[in-house]
């Protein structure tokens, strides 16, 4: 199981963490990525399979104090964050000018 943190543009977002099976994780984060934007996830995948995966994932909330790592992040309504993750890999995050964030 891998943990996914959800970051939403809503004022009342609480940045929940959910557990996903390896298969579900691979469906959401293809090709070794670990950053996802919900519009891109659905644009690049089968809607029915994604709906089934998310229905299961939403049932597996992990309390932050009990989480053993965060393996992926999904952004909702935060299009402006795309510029910081051009490769969709957290460790490769950059500023829009290409300079490293870390």
Secondary structure as a PSIPRED ss2 file (coil, helix, strand):
# PSIPRED VFORMAT (PSIPRED V4.0)

   1 X C   1.000  0.000  0.000
   2 X E   0.000  0.000  1.000
   3 X E   0.000  0.000  1.000
   4 X E   0.000  0.000  1.000
   5 X E   0.000  0.000  1.000
   6 X E   0.000  0.000  1.000
   7 X E   0.000  0.000  1.000
   8 X E   0.000  0.000  1.000
   9 X C   1.000  0.000  0.000
  10 X C   1.000  0.000  0.000
  11 X C   1.000  0.000  0.000
  12 X C   1.000  0.000  0.000
  13 X C   1.000  0.000  0.000
  14 X C   1.000  0.000  0.000
  15 X C   1.000  0.000  0.000
  16 X C   1.000  0.000  0.000
  17 X E   0.000  0.000  1.000
  18 X E   0.000  0.000  1.000
  19 X E   0.000  0.000  1.000
  20 X E   0.000  0.000  1.000
  21 X C   1.000  0.000  0.000
  22 X H   0.000  1.000  0.000
  23 X H   0.000  1.000  0.000
  24 X H   0.000  1.000  0.000
  25 X H   0.000  1.000  0.000
  26 X H   0.000  1.000  0.000
  27 X H   0.000  1.000  0.000
  28 X H   0.000  1.000  0.000
  29 X C   1.000  0.000  0.000
  30 X H   0.000  1.000  0.000
  31 X H   0.000  1.000  0.000
  32 X H   0.000  1.000  0.000
  33 X C   1.000  0.000  0.000
  34 X C   1.000  0.000  0.000
  35 X E   0.000  0.000  1.000
  36 X E   0.000  0.000  1.000
  37 X E   0.000  0.000  1.000
  38 X H   0.000  1.000  0.000
  39 X H   0.000  1.000  0.000
  40 X H   0.000  1.000  0.000
  41 X H   0.000  1.000  0.000
  42 X H   0.000  1.000  0.000
  43 X H   0.000  1.000  0.000
  44 X C   1.000  0.000  0.000
  45 X C   1.000  0.000  0.000
  46 X C   1.000  0.000  0.000
  47 X H   0.000  1.000  0.000
  48 X H   0.000  1.000  0.000
  49 X H   0.000  1.000  0.000
  50 X H   0.000  1.000  0.000
  51 X H   0.000  1.000  0.000
  52 X H   0.000  1.000  0.000
  53 X H   0.000  1.000  0.000
  54 X H   0.000  1.000  0.000
  55 X H   0.000  1.000  0.000
  56 X H   0.000  1.000  0.000
  57 X H   0.000  1.000  0.000
  58 X C   1.000  0.000  0.000
  59 X C   1.000  0.000  0.000
  60 X C   1.000  0.000  0.000
  61 X E   0.000  0.000  1.000
  62 X E   0.000  0.000  1.000
  63 X C   1.000  0.000  0.000
  64 X H   0.000  1.000  0.000
  65 X H   0.000  1.000  0.000
  66 X H   0.000  1.000  0.000
  67 X C   1.000  0.000  0.000
  68 X C   1.000  0.000  0.000
  69 X C   1.000  0.000  0.000
  70 X C   1.000  0.000  0.000
  71 X C   1.000  0.000  0.000
  72 X E   0.000  0.000  1.000
  73 X E   0.000  0.000  1.000
  74 X E   0.000  0.000  1.000
  75 X E   0.000  0.000  1.000
  76 X E   0.000  0.000  1.000
  77 X C   1.000  0.000  0.000
  78 X C   1.000  0.000  0.000
  79 X H   0.000  1.000  0.000
  80 X H   0.000  1.000  0.000
  81 X H   0.000  1.000  0.000
  82 X H   0.000  1.000  0.000
  83 X H   0.000  1.000  0.000
  84 X H   0.000  1.000  0.000
  85 X C   1.000  0.000  0.000
  86 X C   1.000  0.000  0.000
  87 X C   1.000  0.000  0.000
  88 X C   1.000  0.000  0.000
  89 X C   1.000  0.000  0.000
  90 X H   0.000  1.000  0.000
  91 X H   0.000  1.000  0.000
  92 X H   0.000  1.000  0.000
  93 X C   1.000  0.000  0.000
  94 X E   0.000  0.000  1.000
  95 X C   1.000  0.000  0.000
  96 X C   1.000  0.000  0.000
  97 X C   1.000  0.000  0.000
  98 X C   1.000  0.000  0.000
  99 X C   1.000  0.000  0.000
 100 X E   0.000  0.000  1.000
 101 X C   1.000  0.000  0.000
 102 X C   1.000  0.000  0.000
